[in-house]
C-alpha cells in the first residue's frame, strides 16, 4: 500500500502545515498528531520568557485535520473540479490546558452534519491525553485555483475608500 502524506489532502505547506501525521481516519472521524518544535515561528515571540503555543494555532490544527477528513472521505477531487475546504466559523472554543514547545498533541475531529454545502464539525486537541482545546467549526468548499486570489490590503481598502 502506498504511503499517504498529509500534503496529499490539503494545500498547506510549511511553515503553516500544522499536522505531522494521520493516526486513523474513517468517514466520520479523523485523528491526527502534531509535535510543536521550539523553533516554530509562532512561539518565538509568544512569549519570549515563557513560550506557549498560541490558541489560534491549536484551532488551526483542528481546522487542518477537518480539511483532511473532508478531502479523504467527502470531496471528489478527481479531474479539473478540485475543491478545498475553507473555514467559515468557530463556536464554543474552550482552552483548558496550555500547550508548550516540544509537546505533542493529538487532534480528533468528527463530522457532525452536512447541510447543503456546509460541513459542521467538532474537535478536541489533547496533550498527554488531557483535553487542551475543544471547539465546533464549520467549513464550506471553494474552488482550488492554480493562482491565489488577488487581494488589496492597503490602507484605503481598510477605511472603505478607494484611491
C-alpha positions as CSV (number, residue, x, y, z in Angstrom):
1,X,0.0,0.0,0.0
2,X,1.5,3.4,-0.9
3,X,2.4,5.8,1.8
4,X,-0.1,8.6,2.3
5,X,1.2,12.1,3.1
6,X,-0.8,14.9,4.8
7,X,0.1,17.1,1.8
8,X,-1.8,14.8,-0.5
9,X,-5.0,16.1,1.1
10,X,-4.6,19.8,2.0
11,X,-2.8,22.7,0.3
12,X,-1.0,23.8,3.5
13,X,2.8,23.8,3.4
14,X,5.4,24.8,6.0
15,X,5.5,26.8,8.0
16,X,1.7,26.7,8.1
17,X,1.4,22.9,7.8
18,X,0.3,22.0,11.3
19,X,-0.4,18.3,11.0
20,X,2.5,15.8,11.2
21,X,0.7,12.6,10.5
22,X,-2.7,10.9,10.3
23,X,-3.2,8.3,13.1
24,X,-6.6,7.0,12.0
25,X,-9.4,8.0,9.7
26,X,-12.9,6.8,8.8
27,X,-15.8,8.5,7.1
28,X,-17.0,10.4,10.2
29,X,-13.8,11.0,12.3
30,X,-10.0,11.6,12.0
31,X,-7.2,11.5,14.5
32,X,-4.0,13.4,13.7
33,X,-0.8,14.4,15.5
34,X,1.4,17.4,15.7
35,X,4.6,17.9,17.7
36,X,5.5,21.5,18.3
37,X,9.1,22.4,17.9
38,X,10.7,25.1,20.0
39,X,11.8,26.9,16.8
40,X,8.3,27.2,15.3
41,X,7.8,30.8,14.1
42,X,4.7,31.4,16.3
43,X,6.4,30.6,19.6
44,X,9.4,32.9,19.1
45,X,7.6,35.9,20.5
46,X,4.7,34.2,22.3
47,X,6.1,34.7,24.9
48,X,9.9,35.1,24.9
49,X,10.4,34.2,28.6
50,X,7.6,31.7,28.7
51,X,6.9,30.3,25.2
52,X,3.5,28.7,24.7
53,X,1.7,27.6,21.5
54,X,-1.0,30.2,20.7
55,X,-4.6,29.1,21.0
56,X,-5.3,30.2,17.4
57,X,-2.6,27.8,16.2
58,X,-4.3,24.9,18.1
59,X,-7.6,25.9,16.4
60,X,-5.9,25.9,13.1
61,X,-4.6,22.3,13.8
62,X,-8.2,21.2,14.2
63,X,-9.3,23.0,11.0
64,X,-6.5,21.3,9.1
65,X,-7.4,17.9,10.5
66,X,-11.0,18.6,9.5
67,X,-9.9,19.6,6.0
68,X,-8.0,16.3,5.7
69,X,-11.1,14.3,6.8
70,X,-13.3,16.1,4.2
71,X,-10.7,15.7,1.5
72,X,-10.2,12.0,2.2
73,X,-13.8,10.9,2.5
74,X,-16.2,13.6,1.3
75,X,-14.8,15.5,-1.6
76,X,-14.4,14.1,-5.1
77,X,-11.2,15.8,-6.3
78,X,-10.6,13.9,-9.4
79,X,-10.3,15.8,-12.7
80,X,-10.4,19.6,-13.1
81,X,-13.1,20.3,-10.4
82,X,-10.7,20.4,-7.5
83,X,-12.1,21.8,-4.2
84,X,-10.6,22.8,-0.9
85,X,-12.4,23.1,2.4
86,X,-12.2,26.6,3.9
87,X,-13.1,27.6,7.5
88,X,-16.3,29.7,7.8
89,X,-16.8,29.8,11.6
90,X,-15.7,28.6,15.0
91,X,-18.0,28.3,18.0
92,X,-17.8,27.1,21.6
93,X,-14.0,27.4,21.7
94,X,-12.7,26.4,25.1
95,X,-9.0,26.5,26.1
96,X,-8.4,24.1,29.0
97,X,-4.6,23.3,29.1
98,X,-1.6,25.1,27.9
99,X,0.5,23.6,25.1
100,X,4.2,24.2,25.1
101,X,7.0,23.8,22.6
102,X,8.1,20.1,22.4
103,X,4.6,18.9,23.4
104,X,2.8,16.5,21.1
105,X,-0.9,16.9,20.6
106,X,-3.5,14.5,19.3
107,X,-6.3,16.2,17.3
108,X,-9.6,14.4,16.9
109,X,-12.2,15.8,14.5
110,X,-15.7,14.5,14.0
111,X,-18.0,15.3,11.2
112,X,-21.4,16.0,12.8
113,X,-23.5,17.1,9.9
114,X,-23.5,18.2,6.3
115,X,-26.2,20.7,5.2
116,X,-26.2,21.8,1.6
117,X,-22.5,22.9,1.0
118,X,-21.7,23.3,4.7
119,X,-19.9,20.8,6.9
120,X,-20.3,21.1,10.7
121,X,-17.5,19.5,12.8
122,X,-16.3,19.3,16.4
123,X,-12.8,18.9,17.6
124,X,-10.7,18.1,20.6
125,X,-7.0,18.7,20.9
126,X,-5.3,16.7,23.6
127,X,-1.9,17.0,25.3
128,X,-0.8,14.0,27.3
129,X,-4.3,12.5,27.0
130,X,-5.9,15.6,28.6
131,X,-8.2,18.0,26.7
132,X,-6.3,21.2,25.9
133,X,-8.8,22.8,23.5
134,X,-12.3,21.9,22.3
135,X,-14.3,23.7,19.6
136,X,-17.0,23.4,17.0
137,X,-16.4,24.7,13.5
138,X,-17.9,24.8,10.0
139,X,-16.3,24.6,6.5
140,X,-17.5,25.1,3.0
141,X,-15.8,24.2,-0.2
142,X,-14.0,26.7,-2.5
143,X,-12.5,26.0,-6.0
144,X,-8.8,25.2,-5.8
145,X,-7.2,27.7,-8.2
146,X,-3.7,27.4,-9.6
147,X,-3.1,31.0,-8.6
148,X,-4.0,32.8,-5.4
149,X,-6.8,35.3,-5.4
150,X,-5.9,39.0,-5.8
151,X,-6.1,40.9,-2.5
152,X,-5.8,44.6,-1.7
153,X,-5.0,45.2,1.9
154,X,-3.8,48.8,1.5
155,X,-5.0,51.5,4.0
156,X,-7.5,52.8,1.5
157,X,-9.3,49.5,1.4
158,X,-9.4,49.2,5.2
159,X,-11.1,52.5,5.6
160,X,-13.6,51.7,2.8
161,X,-12.3,54.4,0.5
162,X,-10.7,53.7,-2.8
163,X,-8.0,55.8,-4.5
